[in-house]
Amino acid sequence: MKIQGHPWRTVWLNADAQVEVIDQRFLPHELITAVLPDVASFERAIREMWIRGAPLIGVVAAYGLAVAMRHDSSDTSLLAAQRTLLATRPTAVNLQWGLARMVADLLPRPPQDRVQAAFALAAHMADEDVSMNHQLGLHGLALIREVARRKPGQRIHILTHCNAGWLATVDWGTATSAIYQAYNEGIGVHVWVDETRPRNQGASLTAWELGQHGVPHTLIVDNAGGHLMQHGQVDMCIVGTDRVTARGDVCNKIGTYLKALAAHDNNVPFYVAMPSPTLDLSVHDGVREIPIEDRAGEEISHMTGLDAHGYLSTVQISPTGTPTNTNPGFDVTPARLVTALITDRGLCAATPAAIAALFGPQPQPHFASAD
Ligand SMILES: CSC[C@@H](O)[C@@H](O)C(=O)COP(=O)(O)O
């Protein structure tokens, strides 16, 4: 998508053939990029959320293995890099998926062929992410067009949570892909952007990227969604996901579940945009089986933003010593609250039968243990 009119992706190979990313920690206030020269820098970039969002984590991790091969293309180096990167964030299945796909391709090759093959596959995965997101956006677009037909001349209000925009992917985004495509064809969309405490990905990232593209939007506090739904001000919710189970449970940023409950209570359709790599057929009961990332308490007790002089600064908002040791990064929305999954293969009911029919059995990936 565009930043100040110029097309960008979130990850690319620069003129020196180094992997470069947008360092999202500084958005929306500063647009800073970072070069990732070795596995340690990839580990930091994923763990400390310089880059984030399930699809992007998968692709950046794939590039991390390519860079590892450049330094040492042995089996030992490949598997060690896989283990290191796999341990960075537990919830988004795309991380396992991206690493496993790379290892399955590289391990059978002689070490001297691995660097070229690794960069080629990582680039292919980046391009594939872009086309899958575009494709699933077309299926979401059909849903938005349908609402537009029922409300001629009126705005279509779409609520989204966290950032499942292009910054969470290589391009287009998942939840935002349909929104960008609807906007591009002149449909009057308006997005309610949940701020998404504690890290505020909605306020800092979704609001920024929608604004850069010109999509009308309003930032709301996380607690406002239910009220807006009760007053008929939300036509549909579209969120992204970090992992969908074989029976259709959806893991996504903390707070998604509450939005799904409110949507259910108010007959507002609740859609989940899911590219194929985010489906994990090895998991059924999302609440019991998906590992939920436990994050630092400072995300609750502190906030970062611009101060009165325009400098980025961090302030404490809770009393010194208040316990903040419970900070789950994600929650699971049970399948029964999901109206449909918007996937690159088409719309899919969040049921075991519909998911199996559309996605079939997955080949077993080659996973290294994270411990
Ligand atoms: C297309 S991204 C879907 C999800 O990854 C997104 O909504 C989300 O939960 C991101 O979490 P984050 O912790 O910022 O990586």
Ligand as a Chemical Component Dictionary entry (heavy atoms), coordinates in Angstrom:
data_LIG
# 
_chem_comp.id                   LIG 
_chem_comp.type                 NON-POLYMER 
_chem_comp.pdbx_formal_charge   0 
_chem_comp.three_letter_code    LIG 
# 
loop_
_chem_comp_atom.comp_id 
_chem_comp_atom.atom_id 
_chem_comp_atom.alt_atom_id 
_chem_comp_atom.type_symbol 
_chem_comp_atom.charge 
_chem_comp_atom.model_Cartn_x 
_chem_comp_atom.model_Cartn_y 
_chem_comp_atom.model_Cartn_z 
_chem_comp_atom.pdbx_ordinal 
LIG C1 C1 C 0 -3.290 -10.023 9.814  1  
LIG S1 S1 S 0 -2.845 -9.979  11.387 2  
LIG C2 C2 C 0 -3.935 -10.803 12.432 3  
LIG C3 C3 C 0 -3.415 -10.733 13.735 4  
LIG O1 O1 O 0 -2.042 -11.085 13.675 5  
LIG C4 C4 C 0 -3.583 -9.352  14.397 6  
LIG O2 O2 O 0 -4.920 -9.003  14.535 7  
LIG C5 C5 C 0 -2.936 -9.471  15.709 8  
LIG O3 O3 O 0 -3.502 -10.008 16.629 9  
LIG C6 C6 C 0 -1.540 -9.012  15.752 10 
LIG O4 O4 O 0 -0.967 -9.156  17.026 11 
LIG P1 P1 P 0 0.494  -8.600  17.315 12 
LIG O5 O5 O 0 0.691  -8.896  18.766 13 
LIG O6 O6 O 0 0.493  -7.139  17.001 14 
LIG O7 O7 O 0 1.441  -9.392  16.444 15 
# 
loop_
_chem_comp_bond.comp_id 
_chem_comp_bond.atom_id_1 
_chem_comp_bond.atom_id_2 
_chem_comp_bond.value_order 
_chem_comp_bond.pdbx_ordinal 
LIG C1 S1 SING 1  
LIG S1 C2 SING 2  
LIG C2 C3 SING 3  
LIG C3 O1 SING 4  
LIG C3 C4 SING 5  
LIG C4 O2 SING 6  
LIG C4 C5 SING 7  
LIG C5 O3 DOUB 8  
LIG C5 C6 SING 9  
LIG C6 O4 SING 10 
LIG O4 P1 SING 11 
LIG P1 O5 DOUB 12 
LIG P1 O6 SING 13 
LIG P1 O7 SING 14 
# 
